[in-house]
Amino acid sequence: MDQSDHHHHLHPIVSDRVTVRGAVTPLALLPDGRLWWSEGLQRCLHLEKDVLSFVADGPNITLRTIQEVRDGCCSTSSPGRFVRKDVVFQPSTNESHVLWCQKLREYIDSLGRPKRLFVLVNPFGGKRSAKKVFWEKVSPLLSDAQIELTVQETQHQLHAKELARSLDLSQYDGIVCVSGDGILVEVVNGLLEREDWQTAIKIPIGVVPAGTGNGMAKSLLDSVGYPCKVANAVLAIIRGHKRSLDVATIRQGETRFFSVLMLAWGLIADIDIESEKYRWMGSARLDFYALCRFFNLRRYTGRVSFVPAPGFEEYGEPSSYPGQSTSEASNRDLIEAENTKLQKLSYLGPDVNLEHLKWRVLNGPFVSVWLHNVPWGAEDTMAAPDAKFSDGYLDLIIVKNCPRLPLLAMMTELNKGGHVKSPYVIYLKVKAFVLEPGPRTKKPEKEGIIDSDGEVLARGKGTYKCEKKGLMAYDKLEITVDQGLATLFTPV
């Protein structure tokens, strides 16, 4: 009762006696974007949350709505399915019809929703279902929201990166990736290789989960308690809310890779990459291969240096910047000259003087080193429960030595993030990071794999498919973070 009183206190933008399903009822559009009428089952619609678009249809106006149907009667039950419904009403007069259309249009336009999107669909990702997901679940919703789409299927690896590098961004309000995380990573790298990277990297990017690793979509949706479902992800894009995202620059000499998710070396990288041998098993291959690795646990020599975030200064030993090797120092003037030439052409990483920062160091051997930008590495892996999208830090998760049983227990906690509470885990936030990877302790003739955002950055000697050349050498690499550099569409 009080609620309806509250509605009457708000002075409506427009109100009228309209016909809904043959019955005449008062209908009001309130300044907070609620449409309120007093008869029929649904009495209140939020333009922002429930209405995709509207269509003037002869004397009628059709609201294209999407409403959540919760399973079970209690409102605390898990978020349910979304149902598309049309709500049709007939204003009382022609003038009223014109006014309704004008006011609805003005309100929806004020929400800053995207009108034109460039959509990348990866037909090869995951279970090769992205195409089906797009045409059955994504496209109908975007069309109902009257968003103009340009759809492009990616033909080969790095195709999305090439497209992002050359796309006329003035034609679009956002780029949407219907894929796993791979296409998102390519888009960010492509945007940062443009001459106009400073404006290009600000274009909002939408992520629809349709691959094997959906870490970014899961992180975005889970941050507000939504399940990682396609409809939720698409609605986030339609509603047009945005948030910024840290971007990490991984550098070795003059080679750079821009990362938005994670970097792994040791156990996690080995499971991720070597389990490809068992691709025929489907998603069970990761669990199967993880067990194989437990029974024959590798440890790697090496060291990690880092600049801790405030509050994490007690980790490791004091140290100094483990900078470029001496052979590179002699070329420094040459590199500086090159850089000023390049500077105008593309992004080279955050502008930070690493030598003046307070470095700490941890020496190996290590079971696993994992750096994370967002909480979830995949839909079932909450790698870094404290990670934030744009805090300017990366979450570092290190396991140096761990007996088998606690390690097994730790791995079963990964889906809830409980592994970071293990006494065998070092968990902290860092501003900059240098990895100096070494060989395995038991088989020094064999090295490891460095994996970033699901791609192999470097393959050491004697590793799986080591004849394939990685982007970088299995050697020292440096990672810095640029706070909030990229922009994502986000649920709220």
N, C-alpha and C positions, 0 to 999 in steps of 0.2 A: 504494500500500500504506500509506504513512505517513498518507494522508488518512483511511483507514478507521480506523487506530489513533486518530487525532485525534478522530473521531466517538465512539469508545467512551469517551474521557476525559470528554466532556461528559455530565453526568448527564441522561438524557432526562426531559422533562416527562411523557411517557406513551409506553409501548412495549407491543407486543403481537405475537402471531403471527397474521397476517391472511391472507386469501385474495385474491390478485390474479390475475385471468385464470386461475382454476382451480388456481393453484399456491400452496402455503402458504409465507409468507416472514416474517421478522421485520420490523416497521415501527416506527420511532421518531420522535417529534417532539422535536427538540433545542431547548435554550433560545434558540439564535440564530435559530430559526424555520425550520430545515431539516427536511424530512421525508426520512428516509433508509431505504431498504430494499435488500436485497442481491440480489434477482433481477429479471428483466425488463430491458428496455433502459435505461429511465430510472431511475437509482438515487437521484437526489437532486432534490428540489424545494425552492425557497425560497418559503415562504408569502408573504413580502413582495413578491417580484418575479414569481413565476410563477403564483400562485393567485389567481383572481378572487373565488371564493367556494366554498362547499361545500353539498351538499344531502344530508340524511338520506333515504334512499330504501329503505324496507323494512329488511331486514337489512344493506343496503349503505350506504356513504358515498361520494358522488360528488364528486370535486374538479374544479372547473371551472378548467382551467389554460390559460395562453397561453404558448407557447414560441417562442423565436426560432429560425428555421431559417436558418442562414447559407448563402449560395451559395458553393460551393467548399469544399474540405476544411479549409483552414487557418483557424484561429480569428481571424486578423488580417484576413480578408476583410471586405468592407463589411457593415454590419449588414443582415440579410436580412429575410425576410418573417416575420410572426407567424402561428402556427398554433394554432387553438383545439382543445384535446384534453380529453377527459374521462378522468380516472384513477379507476377504481372499485375500492374494496377492501371486504372484509367482515370486521369485527372478530370475534374468536373467540367472544365471549359478548355477551349483552344488556347486562350491566353495563359491559363494555368499550366497547360501542357508545355508551352514554350518556356515558361518560368522554371518549371521543374527541371527540364533538360538543361537549361542554363546553369542553375544552381548545383545540380548533380555534377555537371562537367567541371565547374569551377572548383568544387570541393575535391574531386578526384585528381584534377590537375595540380592542386596545391600539395598533394602528398609526395610529389617528386618521384613518381614511379617511372620505370624505364618504358620508352615507347618503341625503340628499335634495338634489337639485339642480334649480335653475331653468334651463332651457335655452332660449336665444334662437337661432332659426334665421332667417337672412336669405335669403329666397327670391329676392331681386333681385341679390345680390352676384355679382361675377365672371362666370363663365359660367352663372350661374343654377343652379349645381349643388348648392348647399348642402343643399337638401331631400333630394336623392338621397344625398348623402354622409351626412347624418344618419341616414336610415332604413336604409341598407345597411351603413354602417361604424361609426357612433357608437352608435346605439341598441342594437344587439345586444350590444356589449361592456359597455355600462353596465347592461343588464338582466342579463347573466351575472354581473356584480359585485353584483347585488341592490341596485342604487341606484334609489331611487324618483325618477321624473322628472316634472316639470311642463314641458311643451313649449309654447313660444309662437312663432309665426312673426311676424316684424316686418312690419307692413302698410305703413309709410311711413317716410320719413326722420324721425329723432328719436323714433320710436315706442319704441325700446329705451331711450332716455333717460327718456321719460315712465314707462315700466315700472319702471326702476331707482329713479326718484324716489318711486314710490308702493308698491312691493312690500313685503309683510310679511316682512322678512328673518328673523324668528325661526323661520320655517317651513323655512329652507333652510341647508345647510352650504356653499353656493357657487353662483355663477352661471356658466353656460357659454355662450360665444359661438361658434356655428358659422357662421363668416362670414370676411370679410377683417378688417382692423384696425378698420374703421369702427364696428362694433357695440361693440367693446371701449371705444373712445373715448367713445361715447354713454353706456355704462354708468357709466364713471368720472365723467363730467360729471353724470349723473343722481344718483349716490350723493352727490356733493359739494354738490348743491343741496338736500339733505334737512336738516331740523332736527336729526336725530340723525346728522349726517354723520360725527362722530368715531368712532362705532361702525360705521356703515354702510360706510365706506371700508375697513374691515378684513375685510369678507367676501371669501373667496378667489374669484378670477375665473379661469376656465379658458378657454383659447383653442384652438379647433380650426381648422386652416387650410382654408377653403373659399371664398376670395374671390380677388380679383386681387392685392391687397397683403397678404401674410402676414408682415409684418416682425416682429411680436411673436412669433408661433409659431416662426418661423425662428430668431430670437435665442435663445429659450428652449431649443429642441431642439439648436441648433448649439453652445450653450455646453457641452454634454456630449458633443458629437460624434455626435448622432443625426441622421438625415436628417429633413427637414421633411415627415413623412408623418402622415396622419390617425391611424393606429393608435398611433404613438408619443405623439401629443398626448393621445389619450384615456387611454392607460395612465398618463400623468403625472397626469391628473385622478383616476383610480381610486385610485392609490397615495396621493394626498393630501399629497404633500410641498409645502411652501409657501416662497415667497421674497418679500421686500418689493420695491417698485418706486417709484422717484422719480416725483413728479408735478410738472410745470411749470405755473405760472400765467402766462398771457399776459393782460396788462391794458392797457386803453386807457380812461382816465377811469374810469367805473364799470362798463364792460363787461369781463367775464372769460371766458376759455376755458381749460379744463384739458387739458393735452396730455401724452401718455405716449410719443409716438414722436419727432416731429420738427417743425421749422419750416423752411420754405425760402423764399428770395427770390432772384430772378434766374434764371439758367439752369435750375436743377432745377425750380423752381416752374413756369416757363414750359413746360417739357417735360411735366411732370405734368398740368397743367391744360389747356393749349392742344391737346395731342394728342387730347383728347376729340373733336375735329372728325373724327378718323380712326378712331373706335371700330370701324367696320366691318372694320378690318384685324386686329382681335384684338390679341394682345400685341405684334405686330410694329410697332404704331403708335408705340410709345415710341422704338424704334430709328430708325424712319423720320423721326419728327419731330425727334429729337435731331440727325440729319444736317442737316435743314433749318435748324436753329438754328445749327449750326457754320458753315454757309456764309454766314450772315448774323448774326454774333455781336452780341448786344446787350451794352452795358455801362450800368450804372446809377449815377447820382450818389447820394450819401447818406453816412451814417456809422454806425458801430457802436461802442457803448461797452460795456465789460464789466468784471466783477470776476474776475480770473484766479484759478484754483486755485493752491495752493502749487506752485512749480516752473515756473510759466508767466508769471512777472511781467515777463519781458523783452519780451513782445509789445505792440505799440502804443506810444502816448505817454501819459505821466501826464495825468490829467484829473480832473474832479470829477463828482459825480452829475448826469447830464443830466436832472434830474427833470421834474415836471409843468410845463406851460407856465404863464406868468404869469396868463393869463385864468382858469386853474383854481385858482391859488393863492388868489385872493380868495374863492373858494367853499369854501376848505378847511374852515373851521369848520362850515359847513353839511354838508359831506361827512362830517366826523368824527362829527357828531351822527347823520347817517344811518347811518353804519357801526356805531355802538354799537347802534342799533335792529336793524340787519341781523345783527349779530354772532351773535345767538342763533339766527338762522334758517338761515344756510348758511355754507359755507366761503368765506373771502375771500382765501386765499393764505397763504404762510408769513409768520410774524410776524418780520420782519427790518427793521432800520433801514438803508435803502439809502444814506442820506446819509453815514453814517460809514464806509462801506467804501472801499477803495482802487481807484478806477476807472481804466481805461485806455481809449484811444480809437484807432480806425483810420478814416481818412477814405477815401472812394471815389476814383474810380469802382470798381465791383465787377462781376465777371462772375457770381459766385455766392456767396451766403451761406447756410449750411446749419447748423442746430443739431440735434444728435441725442441722444436719451436712451438708446437701445439700439443695438447694433452694426448690425443689418440694417434697411434701410428697406423692402425687399421681398425675395422669395426669392432674387433674383439681384443684390441691391445691398447690399454690405457698406460702408455709408456711413462708419461710425465704428468701426474695428476695436478701439479701446481703450475704447469705452463700456462702462460697468458699470450693472447694473440699479438699484443703490441706493447709489451713492457720493456722492450729494448734489450732483453736478456734471452739466452738459450738455457734450457735445463740440461744439466749434465748428470748422467747416471752411469756410475762405474762399479764393476764387480772385479775385485783384484784376485781374490782367492775364495773358493767356496766349496765345502764338501758337497757330495752329490745330493744327499737328501734335502738339505736346506735349499739347494739350487732348484731341485724339482718342485719343492713347495713354493718357491719364489715364482717359478714359471706359471704355476697354476693360479697365482694371484694376479697375473698380468691383466686379466680382463676387468679387474676392479681397481688396479693401481696399487694394490697392497704390497707389491714387491719392494717398493721404496722404503718400507718400514723395516725390512730385514737388516740385521746388524752387519750383514756382508755387503750391503749396498751403500755407496757414497753418493749422496744426492744433493746437488747444489745448483745455484744459478750463476752463469758467467757472462761477461761482456765481450770477451775475446778468448780465443782458444788456439793452441798450436798442437797438432798431433805429430809425433815422430814414431811411426810404426816400425816394429822390428819383426824378426822371424819367430817361429814357434820355439818353445823351450825344448821340447823333446826331439823335434826334427828341424834343426836349424837351417837345413837346406830348403825348407818350405816356409813361405811367407803367408800373408793373409789377404783379405779382400776389404776394400773400403767402399761402402755403399752410401749413396745419398739420394733421398727421395725415390728409392726403388730402382735407381740406376747404378751400375757399377762405375765408381769413379776411378778406381785403381785395382789391378790384379797383381798380386805379388808372385814370385817364383813358385812354381809347382802347385798353383791353385787351379780350381775348376775353370776350364776354358782359358787358361792363362795366355794362350797364343793370341786371343783377341785383345787388341790394344785398348786400354781404357783412356779416358780423357786426360788422366794424370798418371804420374809414376807412383809406385808404392814407396813414398818418401815423405819428407816433412811437408805438411800443408797447414795453412793458416786460415782461421775463420773469424770474421767480424760481423757485427749485426747492425743493420740500419733500422732504427725504430720506426714502425708504422709506415714503411715505404710504399707498400702495395695496398689496394682496397678490395674488400670482398663484399658481396651481398650477404646479409646476415639476417637470421629470423627476427630479431628485435633490436 
